[in-house]
Amino acid sequence: MRRLVVGLVVISLISFGLARGGLDLAVSRSLASGSYAGRLGFYFEGRPLAVRGDLILGEGGGLLGGVDLLWRPLGDFFAEPYLGFGVSTVIARNDPASGWTMDVGAASYAVATLGLALRFGGFRPYADFSYSYGASPYGRVSVGIVWPW
């Protein structure tokens, strides 16, 4: 069993290392509070699945980390709709009275995403809507771009 797990991890790392992808930069707005947040992350492109991981600063008054698995049913077209599911969790909170405090795992969310990505050479501008279900559910609209590496 141990060999199987190690083998799967090695194969996964090699396949992600060879995958196309890039740096994910985005700005989002919470539909519940109207606040803005910045996202910095990675994007690994696969067919028909892609993986996106983000650090979200400003969402819920703190720092969140998340990973999404995106399904791209149409593949390599100019306009590509996608559907994604993932998880995110609180890493730190910014309390106005006491400042930044580490609060890892204080709140976790299941995230559903629906979006549209465009293809301009290697660059991928996108717009999406995400709904986070958890301790305090909320919706979020994002626009961003993936820069290839």
C-alpha positions in Angstrom: 0.0 0.0 0.0 2.8 2.4 0.9 4.5 1.8 -2.5 1.2 2.5 -4.3 0.7 5.8 -2.5 4.3 6.9 -3.1 4.0 5.9 -6.8 0.8 7.9 -7.2 2.4 11.0 -5.6 5.5 10.8 -7.8 3.4 10.4 -11.0 1.1 13.3 -9.9 4.1 15.6 -9.3 5.7 14.7 -12.6 2.5 15.2 -14.5 1.8 18.6 -12.8 5.4 19.7 -13.4 5.0 19.0 -17.1 1.5 20.5 -17.4 0.8 23.9 -18.9 -0.2 26.5 -16.5 0.7 29.8 -15.0 0.4 32.5 -12.3 -3.2 33.3 -11.5 -4.0 37.0 -10.5 -7.5 38.2 -9.9 -9.7 40.8 -8.2 -13.0 39.7 -6.7 -15.9 41.3 -5.0 -18.1 39.7 -2.3 -21.8 40.0 -3.1 -22.7 39.7 0.6 -20.6 42.6 2.0 -19.5 44.5 -1.2 -15.8 44.2 -0.1 -13.0 43.6 -2.6 -10.3 41.0 -2.4 -7.1 40.1 -4.3 -6.2 36.6 -5.4 -2.7 35.2 -6.1 -2.2 31.6 -7.0 -1.3 29.0 -9.5 -3.1 27.3 -12.4 -2.3 23.9 -13.9 -4.1 23.2 -17.1 -5.1 19.7 -18.0 -7.7 18.1 -20.3 -10.6 18.2 -19.4 -9.6 19.0 -15.8 -7.5 21.9 -14.4 -6.4 22.7 -10.9 -6.3 26.2 -9.4 -5.0 27.2 -6.0 -5.3 30.6 -4.5 -4.4 32.8 -1.6 -7.2 35.3 -1.2 -6.4 38.5 0.7 -9.3 40.6 2.0 -12.0 38.0 1.8 -13.9 38.0 5.1 -11.4 40.4 6.6 -8.5 38.1 6.4 -6.4 35.6 4.4 -7.9 32.4 2.9 -6.3 29.6 1.1 -8.1 27.4 -1.4 -7.9 24.8 -4.2 -10.4 24.3 -7.0 -10.7 21.5 -9.5 -12.1 22.9 -12.8 -13.9 20.9 -15.5 -13.5 22.4 -19.0 -15.9 20.5 -21.2 -14.9 22.2 -24.5 -11.1 21.9 -24.3 -9.0 24.4 -26.4 -11.4 26.9 -27.9 -11.2 30.7 -27.9 -14.0 30.9 -25.2 -14.0 28.1 -22.7 -16.8 27.8 -20.1 -15.8 25.9 -16.9 -17.4 24.5 -13.8 -15.4 24.0 -10.6 -15.6 22.6 -7.1 -13.1 23.1 -4.3 -12.4 24.0 -0.7 -11.1 27.0 1.1 -10.1 27.7 4.7 -9.2 30.7 6.8 -5.4 31.1 7.4 -5.4 34.5 9.3 -7.9 37.1 10.4 -7.5 40.9 10.5 -9.3 42.2 13.6 -9.4 46.0 13.8 -8.8 45.9 17.6 -6.0 43.4 17.8 -4.5 43.3 14.2 -3.6 40.1 12.3 -3.9 36.8 14.1 -3.3 33.3 12.8 -6.5 31.5 12.9 -5.9 28.4 10.6 -9.0 26.4 10.0 -11.4 28.6 12.0 -13.8 28.5 9.1 -13.9 26.3 6.1 -15.9 26.5 2.9 -17.0 24.3 0.0 -16.8 26.3 -3.2 -18.7 26.0 -6.4 -17.5 28.0 -9.4 -19.0 28.8 -12.8 -16.9 30.8 -15.3 -15.7 31.7 -18.7 -12.1 31.9 -19.8 -10.8 33.4 -23.0 -7.6 32.3 -24.8 -5.2 35.0 -26.2 -2.0 33.2 -27.0 -0.8 31.8 -23.7 -2.7 34.4 -21.6 -6.1 33.4 -20.2 -8.3 36.2 -19.0 -11.4 34.9 -17.2 -14.5 36.0 -15.3 -16.3 33.7 -12.8 -18.9 33.5 -10.1 -18.2 31.5 -7.0 -20.5 30.5 -4.2 -18.9 29.6 -0.9 -20.9 27.4 1.4 -19.8 27.2 5.1 -19.9 29.1 8.3 -21.2 32.2 6.6 -22.2 31.5 3.0 -21.5 34.2 0.4 -21.2 34.7 -3.4 -18.2 36.2 -5.2 -17.6 37.6 -8.7 -14.0 37.6 -10.0 -12.1 38.8 -13.0 -8.5 37.7 -13.5 -5.8 36.5 -15.8 -3.5 33.5 -15.9 0.1 34.4 -17.0 1.9 31.4 -18.5 5.2 30.3 -17.0 
